[in-house]
Amino acid sequence: MSDVYSEKPWLKNYDPNVPANLEYEDKTFTEKFREIVGKYPNKTALHYMGKAISYRDLDLASNQLAAFLIKSGLKPGDVVGIHLPNVPAHYISVIGVQKAGCVSTGLSPLLTPVEMEHQIRDSQAKMIISIDILFEKIAEVADKVDFSTVLVTEIADYLPGIKRVLGKLLKKIPTAEVTALKGKTVMKFTDALKGMPEALVNVPRTMDDTIFLMYTGGTTGPAKGAILTHRSYMSNRNQTLTYLDLKADIVALSAFPMFHIAGLAFGGFCMTNGATQICVPNPRDTHFIIEALEKYKPNIVVNVPTVFFELMKTPDFKALDKSNLDFCLSAAAPFPPENIAELESVIGPNFIELYGMTETSPVTVCNPRYGKHKPASIGMPLPDTELKLVDPATGELVPIGEPGEMAIRGPQVMKGYFGQPEETANAVRDGWMFTGDVAKMDEDGYLYIVDRVKDMVIVSGFKVFTRELDDVLVQHPDVDLAATIGYPDPERPGSERVAAAIVLKPGVEKSDAEKQKILEYLKEQVAPYKVPKTIEFMDELPTSGVGKILKKDLREMMKGGPA
């Protein structure tokens, strides 16, 4: 079979401003950030609940944090855990940790105590930066892991004095008690910075040094730390900014939390490009997001699909003036094709979906900004990104139009998994990152996600791609959300059965009659072996911090229960 993937059919569909190959600067994150501060010292870097924070403000505060980290004994390469929503302290921490020559790891507030303990121990974090309303999560595991210090910020930090005081007095700003931790230093974030000099701190780092240690969960086993270097991350910055034609004059609203790679990437790309960002502390607060959209009129809105779905339910979002909006970007979870048309009926033909993963810093595939967008497609590989689709069983290339596992090679690929050489060798082979995602490619080079390799269900030898089945289910008029999984067939060893978890639309009754109605619909839409043997109605589906449905958790919850 000829290697069509090496011919890169997608290149002919690039926007005119996007070259096939880019030039890359040997500048670390800190060096690029300092360059931006020099260009735009007084420009607003962050809008935070009515407060404008300039690039100079970020620069000086991050210098103070870096000085504190060094004074506390942290050395180049030491890890700092950042356990924060998108508040100013998070942005300051990302920069300050880099200036001190250290490495940050994002700690999700949604981690269980066992998961939190694992990540802090596995990453060998020396210090944690948290917030009072989440402090209890750190306190739960503090006596089991070896870190020295916790810095604690508050929602009210960095607000104007009157707003801060009144907000707390009137209990409009949430707060929580912070207690002492045995054997640890607990200190207010602002107090840690207060006594530190504002002079530039810039511990030298090379492009091949680690910038972030970001953890990614699998379908089995504990989360693994992906080692991202300054080279991989800053290369991906260049690829993404070029491909999407993002300039310094943009105002962006991203509801992606920065403890997740998608939020960290977008936030860091913006801070090293001179853009203005709108802080969204709670991505589930659609009222806050709508108010921010109305007040700041961003050019770019970046969300996980579930946030867009919630916004679409709100008349106020549909009524907003969107004349300033250049495009909406979605990532981290599949966006059902039928919902794209609904969203674009409100925002105009300005929806862009992309694909990435923690191990690739993270963006690899994206729809063009100006060119043709194909429904359900995640787009085309970025410049300098090689891609091939292979049969997971044989490793052979699959023809155009046939499903295969995506393998990606490019400057954005991680260095490896921290402390796990076997896992690294399994995932990265000859420079190719085997993603675990099954996709198809059309003749124009556009890609379409079919499923995760480990979510694919084998029914009597037939492959069932659960992502495709999910898309069929959500088109039923009674279905709000749906996710399908596989479980062992007790009557046929080596085979599986399909199970579906469904959230019904408001007002639709959970009943056997409703299950039968959905089954009859599926029998008309898909082959008989794809029809679920089990349907379970749920009030909600398990999701990650960015709204991605966690099929691993769903399998634990359902375990092939009776229909």
C-alpha positions in Angstrom: 0.0 0.0 0.0 1.3 3.5 -0.9 2.0 5.8 2.1 -0.6 8.5 1.4 0.1 10.0 4.8 3.7 10.9 3.9 2.3 12.9 1.0 0.4 15.1 3.5 -2.8 15.7 1.4 -3.9 18.3 4.0 -1.3 20.8 2.9 -3.3 21.8 -0.2 -6.1 22.9 2.1 -4.1 25.1 4.5 -5.1 28.8 4.8 -2.9 31.0 2.6 -1.2 32.5 5.7 -0.1 29.0 6.9 3.2 27.5 5.6 3.9 23.8 5.7 7.0 24.4 7.8 7.8 27.0 10.4 10.9 28.7 11.8 11.3 28.2 15.6 13.0 30.5 18.0 15.2 29.1 20.7 13.5 31.2 23.4 12.1 29.7 26.6 8.7 30.6 28.1 10.3 33.2 30.4 12.4 34.8 27.7 9.3 35.2 25.5 7.2 36.5 28.3 9.8 39.1 29.2 9.9 40.1 25.5 6.1 40.7 25.6 6.4 42.7 28.8 9.0 44.9 27.1 6.6 45.5 24.2 3.3 45.9 26.1 4.1 46.8 29.8 0.8 48.8 30.3 -1.4 46.6 28.3 -4.1 44.6 30.2 -3.1 41.0 30.4 -6.0 39.9 32.6 -9.5 41.1 33.3 -10.5 39.7 36.7 -13.9 40.5 38.0 -13.7 44.1 37.0 -10.0 44.5 37.8 -7.5 45.1 35.0 -4.1 43.5 35.6 -1.3 44.7 33.3 1.6 42.8 31.9 3.9 44.9 34.2 1.7 43.8 37.1 2.2 40.1 36.2 5.9 40.6 35.7 6.5 42.2 39.0 4.3 39.8 41.0 5.9 36.8 39.3 9.4 38.1 40.1 8.3 38.3 43.8 7.0 34.7 43.7 10.2 33.5 42.0 12.3 35.2 44.7 10.2 33.5 47.4 10.5 30.1 45.8 14.3 30.4 45.7 14.5 31.8 49.2 12.4 28.8 50.3 15.1 26.5 49.0 13.6 25.3 45.7 16.2 24.4 43.1 16.0 24.4 39.3 13.9 21.5 38.2 11.9 21.2 41.5 8.2 20.8 41.0 5.5 23.1 42.3 1.9 21.9 42.4 -0.7 24.5 41.3 -4.1 23.8 42.7 -6.1 26.8 41.6 -9.0 27.9 39.5 -8.4 30.6 36.9 -7.6 33.5 39.3 -4.7 35.9 39.0 -2.5 33.8 41.4 -2.7 31.0 38.8 -1.2 33.1 36.0 1.3 34.7 38.3 2.3 31.2 39.6 2.8 29.7 36.1 5.2 32.6 35.3 6.9 32.8 38.7 7.6 29.0 38.8 9.4 29.3 35.4 11.4 32.4 36.4 12.7 30.4 39.4 13.8 27.6 37.0 11.2 25.2 38.5 8.5 23.0 37.0 4.8 23.2 37.6 2.2 20.5 37.7 -1.6 21.2 37.6 -3.5 19.7 40.5 -7.2 19.3 39.6 -9.7 20.1 42.4 -11.7 17.1 41.1 -9.0 14.6 42.1 -10.0 12.2 44.8 -7.7 12.0 47.9 -6.1 8.9 46.5 -5.5 10.6 43.1 -4.2 13.8 44.8 -1.8 11.8 47.0 -0.5 9.9 43.9 0.2 13.0 41.8 1.9 15.0 44.6 4.1 12.0 45.5 4.8 10.9 41.9 5.7 14.4 40.8 7.8 14.9 43.9 6.2 18.3 44.4 8.1 20.5 46.9 5.5 23.2 47.3 1.7 23.6 46.7 -0.1 26.8 45.7 -3.8 26.5 46.5 -6.9 28.6 47.3 -8.8 28.8 50.6 -12.0 27.3 49.1 -10.0 24.2 47.9 -7.5 24.0 50.8 -9.4 21.1 52.4 -8.4 19.0 49.4 -4.7 19.5 50.2 -5.2 19.2 54.0 -6.8 15.7 53.4 -3.5 14.3 52.1 -0.9 16.6 53.7 0.3 14.1 56.3 0.8 11.4 53.6 3.0 13.3 51.2 6.3 15.1 51.5 6.0 18.8 50.6 7.2 21.7 52.7 4.9 24.6 52.1 1.4 25.6 51.0 0.7 29.1 49.7 -3.0 30.0 49.9 -4.7 32.7 47.8 -8.4 33.9 47.9 -11.0 34.7 45.3 -10.8 38.3 46.7 -7.1 38.7 46.2 -6.2 41.2 43.5 -9.6 42.9 43.6 -9.9 46.6 44.4 -9.9 47.2 48.2 -13.5 48.3 48.6 -14.8 45.5 46.4 -12.7 43.0 48.3 -13.8 44.1 51.8 -17.5 44.5 50.9 -17.6 41.3 49.0 -16.3 39.3 51.9 -18.5 41.1 54.5 -21.6 40.6 52.4 -20.6 37.0 51.7 -20.8 37.6 48.0 -17.3 36.3 47.6 -16.8 32.7 48.8 -14.2 32.1 51.5 -13.2 29.1 53.6 -11.1 28.4 56.7 -7.4 27.7 56.3 -5.9 25.6 59.1 -2.4 24.8 60.2 -0.9 21.6 58.8 1.5 19.6 61.0 5.0 19.7 59.8 4.2 22.1 56.9 4.4 25.9 56.5 1.0 27.4 55.6 1.1 31.0 54.3 -1.0 33.5 52.5 0.0 33.9 48.9 0.0 37.7 49.1 2.0 37.6 52.3 4.7 35.4 50.6 5.0 38.0 47.9 4.8 41.1 50.1 8.4 41.0 51.4 10.0 39.9 48.2 11.9 42.2 45.8 10.3 43.1 42.4 13.7 42.9 40.6 13.8 40.5 37.7 14.4 36.8 38.6 15.4 34.7 35.6 17.1 31.4 36.4 18.6 30.2 33.1 16.9 27.2 31.5 17.5 25.5 28.1 14.9 24.5 25.5 15.3 20.9 26.5 14.6 21.4 30.2 11.2 20.5 31.6 8.6 23.3 31.7 5.5 21.4 32.8 4.8 18.0 34.3 1.2 17.5 33.4 -0.7 14.3 34.4 -3.0 12.4 32.1 -5.2 9.5 33.1 -5.6 6.3 31.2 -8.3 3.7 31.0 -6.4 1.7 33.6 -3.8 2.4 36.2 -2.8 5.7 37.9 -2.3 8.9 36.0 1.1 9.4 34.3 3.1 12.6 34.2 3.9 13.8 30.7 7.2 15.6 30.6 6.8 18.7 28.4 9.9 20.7 27.6 10.3 24.4 26.7 11.0 23.2 23.2 7.8 21.1 22.8 5.6 23.6 24.5 7.0 26.7 22.7 7.0 24.9 19.4 3.4 24.1 19.8 2.8 27.7 20.7 4.3 28.8 17.4 2.3 26.1 15.5 -1.0 27.1 17.1 -0.7 30.9 16.9 0.4 30.7 13.3 -2.3 28.2 12.2 -5.1 30.2 13.9 -3.6 33.5 12.9 -3.7 34.8 16.5 -2.2 38.3 17.0 -1.4 40.3 20.1 -4.5 42.5 19.7 -7.0 39.8 20.6 -9.2 39.6 23.7 -9.9 36.0 24.6 -12.3 34.3 27.0 -11.3 30.7 27.9 -13.3 28.7 30.4 -10.7 25.9 30.3 -9.2 25.6 33.8 -5.4 26.1 33.7 -4.8 23.0 35.8 -5.8 21.2 32.6 -3.4 21.1 29.6 -5.9 22.9 27.3 -6.3 25.8 29.7 -2.6 25.9 30.4 -1.7 25.9 26.8 -4.1 28.6 25.8 -3.3 30.8 28.8 0.4 30.4 28.3 0.2 31.0 24.5 -1.7 34.2 25.2 0.7 35.5 27.9 3.7 35.0 25.5 1.8 36.7 22.7 0.5 39.9 24.3 -3.1 39.0 24.2 -5.7 40.1 26.8 -7.5 37.3 28.7 -10.7 37.2 30.7 -10.4 35.1 33.9 -13.2 32.6 34.4 -12.8 31.2 37.9 -15.8 28.9 37.6 -16.5 27.5 34.1 -19.9 26.2 35.2 -21.1 29.8 36.0 -22.8 30.6 32.7 -24.2 33.8 34.2 -20.7 35.0 34.9 -19.5 34.0 31.4 -22.4 35.8 29.7 -21.8 39.0 31.7 -18.1 38.8 30.8 -19.0 38.3 27.1 -21.3 41.4 27.2 -18.8 43.6 29.1 -15.5 42.8 27.4 -16.7 41.6 23.9 -13.9 39.1 23.3 -12.8 38.2 19.8 -12.3 34.5 20.7 -14.2 32.2 23.0 -12.7 28.9 24.0 -14.7 26.2 25.8 -15.3 22.5 26.2 -18.5 21.4 24.4 -20.5 21.2 27.6 -20.0 24.9 28.4 -21.3 25.8 24.9 -24.3 23.5 25.5 -25.1 25.3 28.7 -24.7 28.7 27.1 -27.0 27.7 24.3 -29.8 27.0 26.8 -29.7 30.6 27.9 -31.7 33.3 26.1 -29.3 35.9 27.3 -26.4 34.3 25.4 -28.4 34.1 22.2 -29.3 37.8 22.6 -25.7 39.0 23.0 -24.1 41.3 20.5 -21.5 39.0 18.8 -20.2 41.4 16.2 -16.8 41.4 17.8 -16.6 37.6 17.9 -14.1 36.2 15.3 -14.6 32.5 16.3 -15.5 30.0 19.0 -13.0 27.2 19.6 -13.9 23.8 21.1 -11.5 21.1 22.4 -10.9 18.3 24.9 -14.1 16.4 24.1 -16.0 15.6 20.9 -18.6 18.2 19.7 -21.6 16.4 18.3 -22.1 17.4 14.6 -25.8 18.2 15.0 -25.0 20.7 17.8 -22.6 22.6 15.6 -25.3 23.8 13.3 -27.3 25.0 16.4 -24.4 26.9 17.8 -23.5 28.5 14.4 -27.1 29.6 14.1 -26.3 31.9 17.0 -22.6 32.8 16.5 -22.4 32.6 12.7 -20.2 30.3 10.7 -17.3 30.8 13.2 -17.0 27.5 15.0 -13.6 25.7 15.0 -12.9 22.3 16.6 -9.4 21.0 17.3 -7.7 17.9 18.7 -4.9 17.6 21.1 -3.6 15.6 24.0 -1.4 16.2 27.1 1.5 14.3 25.5 1.7 16.7 22.5 1.8 20.0 24.4 -1.2 19.7 23.4 -2.4 20.7 19.8 -1.8 18.5 16.8 -4.9 18.7 14.6 -7.2 21.7 14.0 -9.8 23.0 11.5 -8.6 26.0 9.5 -9.5 29.5 10.7 -10.6 30.8 7.3 -10.9 27.7 5.1 -13.5 25.0 4.8 -14.8 23.4 8.0 -16.3 20.0 7.6 -19.0 18.8 10.0 -17.7 16.4 12.7 -14.1 16.8 11.5 -11.3 17.8 13.9 -9.5 19.3 11.0 -6.0 18.8 9.7 -2.5 18.3 11.2 -0.6 21.5 12.1 2.5 22.6 10.3 5.5 20.3 10.9 3.2 17.6 12.2 3.4 14.2 10.6 0.4 11.9 11.0 -0.5 8.4 10.0 -3.4 6.0 10.7 -2.5 2.4 11.5 -4.3 -0.8 12.3 -4.0 -1.2 16.1 -3.7 -5.0 15.7 -1.1 -5.1 13.0 0.6 -1.7 12.9 0.0 -1.5 9.1 -1.2 1.7 7.5 -4.9 1.8 6.7 -6.3 3.2 3.5 -8.0 6.6 3.2 -11.5 6.4 4.6 -10.7 3.5 6.9 -10.4 3.7 10.7 -7.0 3.5 12.3 -5.1 4.6 15.4 -3.6 8.1 15.0 0.1 8.3 15.4 1.7 11.7 15.5 5.3 12.9 15.1 6.4 16.5 15.5 8.3 19.1 17.6 5.4 19.2 20.1 5.6 15.6 21.2 6.5 15.1 24.9 9.9 13.9 26.2 8.3 10.9 27.9 6.4 9.8 31.0 8.0 10.8 34.2 9.7 7.8 35.8 8.0 5.3 33.5 10.4 4.2 30.7 8.2 1.2 29.8 5.1 3.3 29.4 7.1 5.8 27.4 8.5 3.1 25.1 5.0 1.8 24.5 3.5 5.2 23.6 6.4 6.8 21.7 8.0 4.6 19.0 10.6 6.0 16.7 9.4 9.5 17.6 5.8 8.7 16.8 3.2 9.3 19.6 0.6 6.6 19.4 -2.5 8.5 20.6 -4.9 5.6 21.4 -7.5 7.5 19.3 -9.1 5.9 16.3 -9.8 8.2 13.4 -10.6 8.3 9.6 -9.1 10.6 7.1 -10.8 11.8 3.9 -9.1 12.5 0.6 -8.6 16.2 1.6 -6.6 15.3 4.7 -9.4 16.1 7.1 -9.6 13.8 10.1 -12.6 12.4 12.0 -12.4 10.9 15.4 -14.1 7.5 15.6 -13.3 6.3 19.1 -10.6 5.6 21.7 -8.8 2.3 20.9 -9.7 1.2 24.5 -13.3 2.3 24.2 -13.9 0.4 21.0 -16.2 -2.6 21.6 -15.8 -6.0 19.9 -19.2 -7.7 19.5 -18.7 -11.2 18.1 -15.8 -10.0 16.0 -17.5 -6.9 14.8 -16.0 -3.5 15.8 -18.4 -1.0 17.5 -17.0 2.6 17.7 -18.8 4.0 20.7 -18.2 7.6 19.6 -20.3 7.0 16.5 -23.0 5.4 18.6 -23.0 8.3 21.1 -23.6 10.7 18.2 -26.6 8.7 17.0 -28.1 8.5 20.5 -28.0 12.3 21.1 -30.0 12.9 18.0 -33.0 11.2 19.6 -35.4 14.0 20.7 -35.7 12.7 24.2 -31.9 12.4 24.8 -29.8 15.2 26.3 -26.5 13.3 26.8 -25.4 9.8 26.1 -22.3 7.6 26.4 -21.8 4.0 25.4 -19.3 1.5 26.7 -18.6 -2.2 26.4 -18.6 -5.0 29.0 -17.8 -8.7 28.8 -20.5 -10.9 27.3 -21.1 -13.6 29.9 -22.4 -16.0 27.3 -19.6 -15.5 24.7 -16.1 -15.5 26.1 -13.9 -13.0 24.3 -16.9 -11.0 23.1 -18.5 -7.9 24.5 -21.9 -6.3 24.8 -22.8 -2.6 24.4 -24.2 -0.6 27.3 -25.6 2.9 27.1 -25.9 5.6 29.8 -28.4 8.3 29.0 -29.4 11.6 30.5 -32.9 12.4 29.4 -34.1 15.9 28.5 -36.1 17.7 31.2 -39.7 16.5 31.5 -39.0 13.1 29.9 -39.9 10.3 32.3 -37.4 7.5 33.1 -39.4 4.3 32.2 -39.2 1.0 30.5 -41.4 2.4 27.8 -38.8 5.2 27.2 -36.1 2.6 27.0 -38.0 0.6 24.4 -38.7 3.8 22.5 -34.9 4.5 22.3 -34.1 0.9 21.4 -36.6 0.9 18.5 -35.0 4.2 17.3 -31.5 2.6 17.4 -32.7 -0.5 15.5 -33.6 1.8 12.6 -30.3 3.7 12.7 -27.6 1.1 13.3 -26.6 -2.5 12.7 -28.2 -5.0 15.1 -24.9 -5.8 16.8 -24.4 -2.2 17.7 -27.7 -1.9 19.6 -27.1 -1.7 23.4 -28.1 -4.7 25.5 -28.2 -2.4 28.5 -29.7 1.1 28.8 -29.4 3.0 32.1 -30.9 6.4 32.7 -28.8 8.7 34.9 -29.2 12.2 36.3 -25.7 13.1 35.1 -22.7 11.4 33.5 -19.2 11.4 35.2 -17.1 14.1 33.7 -13.6 15.5 34.1 -12.7 19.0 35.1 -13.2 20.2 31.5 -16.5 18.3 30.9 -15.1 15.3 29.1 -17.2 12.2 29.8 -15.1 9.7 31.7 -15.9 6.3 30.2 -13.5 4.6 32.6 -15.7 5.8 35.6 -18.8 5.0 33.7 -17.7 1.4 33.3 -17.2 1.2 37.1 -20.6 2.7 37.7 -22.5 0.4 35.3 -20.6 -2.9 35.3 -23.0 -4.3 32.7 -26.1 -4.1 34.9 -29.5 -5.3 33.7 -31.4 -3.4 31.0 
